[in-house]
Amino acid sequence: MAKILISALGTGISRQEENERKYMPAVYRFSGTGKEYKTSFVAAALCEHLKVDRLYLVGTPKSMWEEVYRYYTEAANLQEDRKYKNLLADKAKSFNVKDAEGNKDRINEEDLGKLNLTIDFYLKSIRKSATGGSKCFVIEYGLNETELWNNFNTLLRISDMLEEDDEVYLDITHAFRSIALFNYITLDLIGILKFKKAFKLSGLYYGMLDIKGELEYAPIVDLSPYFNMTLWARAAYNFINFGNGYLLADLIHNRDLSENIRKISEIVNINYIDDFRENIKALNRLLENSPHAEPVIRHMFPYLSDFAKRFKGIKTNGELQFALAEWYFENKRDTSVWPNQ
């Protein structure tokens, strides 16, 4: 299991007098712990705070790759290769999106090989046990459908480097807002395509630089509850429409309610009528007596109640089998195999 941070890189602020591009230094403070880090790269604060093993950095051909190299070289106490830094700077600064196809000297991922090693040296300098394997990825601006699908393919390459038990963190602080949104949505889809179940995002971080003038620091907030909303929506849909409550059970913290929904999922799949009846009764009771459930599940109570009440009060097995057959038919479930009762 590895801790992996996926972060986006922008173009920074250009200092004409120094002919350099930079992010302005800020004091980043983590909500909850109050731990602070003074740095120009929020990714560096996240790497140190989370003790990540590797960093996947995503940026466009115009992103300030040269400043990333300078920063992490200095942070890891390495000797800077000025010729290499200038190469990255020249390629990035000369890129013009208006002539993207004609710009044959645009920066590519092969150019960033030395930067990958530099980031790994940095990670090992703050935690010797870091496994390494960091990599920088070059994506398009996303100005049209072709560029969006090219970017999607790049993120799928990232997914090939992930294992199901990895702890994955996403930083959406910098770069185009569209890239942050794209990374967020695509990571959710990757979880479904690659792992065939809910992808566990361990953290979705945003450094709130806009209010550092008011607070004298930039809060780093974890927005992963927003990511979990997509999981809740998918889980509720699967349970209400198909009787598949395994994901919903994983998300619910209330142990009794979670176990009850998991049992109903198993029973619906094999259609044990007596067990189904008893668990539907239990579900109705739990929904009526769970006022302190987590916020999302409270909003789902009406929909879960509609499912449970559909089978409430049915007395005979024959009537319950008929009601289940109707539900199966409505939701396009196979009713051809019925167990002996």
C-alpha positions in Angstrom: 0.0 0.0 0.0 1.3 3.4 -1.0 0.3 7.0 -0.2 -0.1 8.9 -3.5 -0.8 12.6 -4.1 -2.2 13.7 -7.4 -1.7 17.5 -7.9 -2.1 20.0 -10.7 0.4 22.6 -11.7 -0.3 26.0 -13.2 1.8 28.8 -14.8 2.4 30.8 -11.6 3.1 34.5 -11.4 5.7 35.9 -13.7 8.4 38.2 -12.2 9.6 40.1 -15.2 12.6 41.6 -13.4 13.9 38.1 -12.5 12.5 36.4 -15.7 11.1 33.7 -13.4 7.6 32.2 -12.7 6.6 31.4 -9.2 3.8 30.7 -6.8 3.8 33.2 -4.0 4.8 31.8 -0.6 2.0 31.2 1.9 1.5 29.8 5.3 -0.8 26.7 4.8 -2.7 25.5 7.7 -4.6 22.2 7.9 -8.1 22.4 9.2 -8.6 20.2 12.2 -5.0 19.8 13.3 -3.8 23.4 13.0 -0.5 22.2 11.6 1.2 24.9 9.5 3.7 24.8 6.6 5.3 27.8 4.9 5.9 27.1 1.2 5.1 28.3 -2.3 3.8 24.8 -3.3 0.8 23.5 -1.5 1.8 20.1 -2.9 4.9 20.2 -0.8 2.9 21.0 2.3 0.6 18.0 1.5 3.5 15.7 0.8 5.1 16.5 4.2 1.9 16.5 6.2 0.5 13.3 4.6 3.9 11.5 4.4 3.2 10.5 0.8 5.3 7.9 -1.1 5.0 9.5 -4.5 3.6 12.5 -6.3 1.9 12.5 -9.6 2.0 16.0 -11.0 -0.3 17.0 -13.8 0.3 20.2 -15.9 0.1 21.7 -19.4 3.0 22.4 -21.7 2.9 26.0 -20.4 3.1 25.0 -16.7 6.1 26.2 -14.7 8.0 22.9 -14.7 11.3 24.8 -14.3 10.1 26.2 -10.9 9.1 22.8 -9.7 12.5 21.5 -10.5 14.2 24.5 -8.8 12.0 24.2 -5.7 12.4 20.5 -5.1 16.1 20.5 -5.9 16.6 23.2 -3.2 14.3 21.5 -0.8 16.2 18.2 -1.2 19.6 19.9 -0.9 20.6 18.7 -4.4 22.9 20.5 -6.9 20.9 22.4 -9.4 21.4 21.6 -13.1 21.0 25.1 -14.5 21.2 23.9 -18.1 18.3 21.5 -17.4 16.3 24.1 -15.6 16.7 26.6 -18.5 15.7 23.9 -21.0 12.4 23.4 -19.1 11.9 27.1 -18.9 12.6 27.8 -22.5 10.3 25.0 -23.7 7.4 26.0 -21.4 7.6 29.7 -22.0 7.8 29.4 -25.7 4.7 27.3 -26.0 1.8 29.1 -27.6 -1.6 27.4 -27.5 -2.6 29.2 -30.8 0.1 27.2 -32.6 0.1 24.1 -30.4 0.3 21.7 -33.4 3.1 23.6 -35.0 5.1 23.8 -31.8 7.3 20.7 -32.3 9.6 21.7 -29.4 6.8 21.7 -26.8 7.7 20.1 -23.5 7.0 16.4 -23.2 7.1 13.8 -20.5 10.5 12.6 -21.5 11.8 16.1 -20.8 10.5 15.7 -17.2 12.4 12.5 -16.4 15.0 14.3 -14.3 12.3 16.2 -12.5 10.6 12.9 -11.5 13.8 11.7 -9.8 14.2 15.1 -8.1 10.8 14.9 -6.6 11.6 11.4 -5.3 14.8 12.7 -3.7 12.7 15.3 -2.0 10.1 12.8 -0.7 12.9 10.6 0.6 14.5 13.6 2.3 11.4 14.1 4.4 10.7 10.4 4.9 13.3 7.8 4.2 10.8 5.0 3.8 9.0 6.8 0.9 8.8 4.2 -2.0 9.3 6.8 -4.8 8.0 6.4 -8.3 6.8 10.0 -8.8 5.9 11.1 -12.3 4.9 14.3 -14.1 2.3 14.1 -16.8 1.7 16.7 -19.6 -1.9 17.3 -20.5 -3.7 19.6 -22.9 -5.7 22.7 -22.1 -8.9 20.9 -22.6 -10.3 23.4 -25.2 -12.3 20.9 -27.2 -13.5 17.3 -27.1 -10.4 15.9 -28.6 -8.2 17.5 -26.0 -10.5 16.4 -23.2 -10.3 12.7 -24.3 -6.5 13.0 -24.6 -6.5 14.2 -21.0 -8.8 11.4 -20.0 -6.3 8.8 -21.5 -3.5 10.4 -19.6 -5.4 10.0 -16.3 -6.1 6.4 -17.2 -2.3 5.9 -17.4 -2.1 7.2 -13.9 -4.7 4.6 -12.9 -2.5 1.9 -14.2 0.0 2.8 -11.5 -2.6 2.6 -8.7 -3.4 -0.5 -6.6 -6.7 -1.1 -5.0 -5.4 -0.6 -1.4 -3.4 2.6 -2.2 -4.3 5.7 -0.3 -5.0 8.4 -3.0 -5.1 12.1 -2.3 -6.2 14.7 -4.8 -5.0 18.4 -4.7 -7.2 20.8 -6.7 -5.7 24.1 -5.6 -3.9 25.2 -8.7 -4.1 25.2 -12.5 -7.3 25.8 -14.6 -10.5 25.3 -12.6 -11.6 23.0 -15.5 -8.6 20.8 -14.9 -9.4 20.5 -11.2 -13.0 19.5 -12.0 -11.9 17.1 -14.7 -9.4 15.4 -12.4 -12.1 15.0 -9.7 -14.7 13.5 -12.0 -12.3 11.3 -13.9 -10.8 9.9 -10.6 -14.3 8.7 -9.6 -14.8 7.0 -13.0 -11.3 5.4 -12.8 -12.4 3.8 -9.5 -15.4 2.1 -11.2 -13.5 1.0 -14.3 -10.4 -0.2 -12.6 -11.5 -1.6 -9.3 -15.1 -2.5 -10.0 -16.3 -1.0 -6.7 -16.2 2.3 -4.9 -12.8 4.0 -5.2 -11.6 5.2 -1.8 -10.3 8.7 -2.1 -8.5 9.4 1.2 -8.5 13.2 0.8 -9.6 15.9 -1.6 -7.6 19.0 -0.7 -8.0 22.7 -1.6 -5.7 25.4 -0.4 -7.9 28.5 0.1 -5.4 31.2 -1.0 -8.2 33.7 -1.6 -8.7 34.4 2.1 -5.1 34.4 3.3 -5.3 38.2 3.5 -8.1 37.9 6.1 -6.7 35.1 8.1 -3.0 35.6 7.5 -2.8 32.0 6.5 -4.3 29.8 3.8 -6.5 27.0 5.2 -6.2 23.6 3.5 -9.6 22.0 3.6 -10.5 18.4 2.9 -13.4 18.4 0.5 -13.7 14.6 0.3 -17.3 14.7 1.6 -18.2 16.2 -1.8 -16.5 13.3 -3.5 -18.4 10.9 -1.3 -21.7 12.5 -2.4 -21.2 10.7 -5.8 -20.7 7.5 -3.9 -23.9 8.0 -1.9 -25.9 8.8 -5.0 -24.7 5.7 -6.8 -25.2 3.5 -3.6 -28.8 4.8 -3.1 -29.7 4.2 -6.8 -28.3 0.7 -6.7 -30.2 -0.3 -3.6 -33.6 1.4 -4.4 -33.7 0.2 -8.0 -31.8 -3.2 -7.9 -31.7 -4.2 -4.3 -27.9 -4.0 -4.3 -27.0 -2.4 -1.0 -23.4 -3.5 -0.6 -22.0 0.0 -1.4 -24.6 1.7 0.7 -23.8 -0.6 3.6 -20.2 0.3 3.3 -20.9 4.0 3.5 -23.4 3.9 6.5 -21.8 4.3 9.9 -24.8 3.0 11.8 -23.8 -0.6 12.3 -27.3 -2.0 12.7 -28.7 -0.2 9.6 -25.6 -1.1 7.6 -25.8 -4.8 8.4 -29.6 -4.9 7.8 -29.2 -3.4 4.3 -26.3 -5.8 3.5 -28.5 -8.8 4.6 -31.4 -7.5 2.4 -29.0 -7.4 -0.6 -28.0 -11.0 0.0 -31.5 -12.2 0.5 -32.9 -10.4 -2.6 -30.2 -12.1 -4.7 -31.3 -15.6 -3.6 -34.9 -14.7 -2.7 -35.4 -16.3 0.7 -38.9 -15.1 1.4 -39.1 -15.6 5.2 -35.7 -13.9 5.8 -36.6 -11.1 3.4 -39.8 -10.5 5.4 -38.0 -10.3 8.7 -35.3 -8.0 7.4 -37.8 -5.6 5.8 -39.6 -5.3 9.2 -36.2 -4.6 10.8 -35.4 -2.0 8.1 -38.7 -0.2 8.8 -38.0 -0.1 12.5 -34.4 1.2 12.0 -35.6 4.0 9.6 -38.2 5.0 12.1 -35.8 5.1 15.0 -32.6 6.6 13.6 -32.9 10.3 14.0 -29.2 10.8 14.6 -28.0 9.1 11.3 -25.3 10.9 9.3 -26.6 13.9 7.2 -26.6 12.2 3.8 -28.5 9.1 4.9 -31.1 11.2 6.7 -32.0 12.8 3.3 -32.3 9.3 1.8 -34.7 8.1 4.4 -37.8 8.9 2.3 -36.5 6.8 -0.6 -35.4 3.9 1.6 -38.7 4.1 3.4 -40.6 3.8 0.1 -38.6 0.7 -0.7 -39.3 -0.9 2.7 -43.0 0.1 2.9 -43.6 -1.5 -0.5 -43.3 -4.9 1.2 -44.6 -3.9 4.7 -47.7 -5.7 6.0 -47.8 -8.4 3.4 -48.9 -11.6 5.3 -48.5 -14.6 3.1 -45.5 -15.9 1.3 -47.4 -16.0 -2.0 -48.4 -12.4 -1.8 -44.8 -11.4 -0.9 -43.4 -13.5 -3.8 -45.9 -11.7 -6.1 -44.8 -8.3 -4.8 -41.1 -9.2 -5.3 -41.9 -10.5 -8.8 -43.4 -7.1 -9.6 -40.4 -5.3 -8.2 -38.0 -7.6 -10.1 -40.0 -7.0 -13.4 -40.0 -3.2 -12.9 -36.3 -3.2 -12.3 -35.4 -5.8 -15.0 -34.2 -8.4 -12.6 -34.2 -12.1 -13.5 -37.2 -13.9 -11.9 -36.8 -17.2 -13.7 -35.2 -19.0 -10.8 -37.2 -19.2 -7.5 -36.1 -21.2 -4.5 -38.3 -23.8 -2.8 -40.2 -22.3 0.1 
